[in-house]
Amino acid sequence: MIEGPASAVAIVIEFPDYQAVQDWHQSPAYQAILPLRTGNCSSIAVLAQDCGTDHIATDVLQGAAPQG
C-alpha cells in the first residue's frame, strides 16, 4: 500500500508490467493531478506486481446499473 487508508474504496487499473505502473505513479503528470483525487475522495493505492492470470478488472462492472 502506498497511499490511503485500508478501509477506503479500491479501483484496479491494469498496466502492461510493474515498471509501467511505477513510471506512471512517479510521472509529473500523475503527481500534478494526485491532489485532486486525494483531496476529494477516500481511496487507496496499491502497487501489485501480479493479480493472477484469471483476474479481469472489469468483472465488477458486469451487470452494474448505470448511475446518473
Secondary structure, 3 states (H helix, E strand, C coil): CCECCCCCECCCCCCCCHHHHHHHHHCHHHHHHHHHHHCCCCECECCCCCCCCCCCHHHHHCCCCCCC
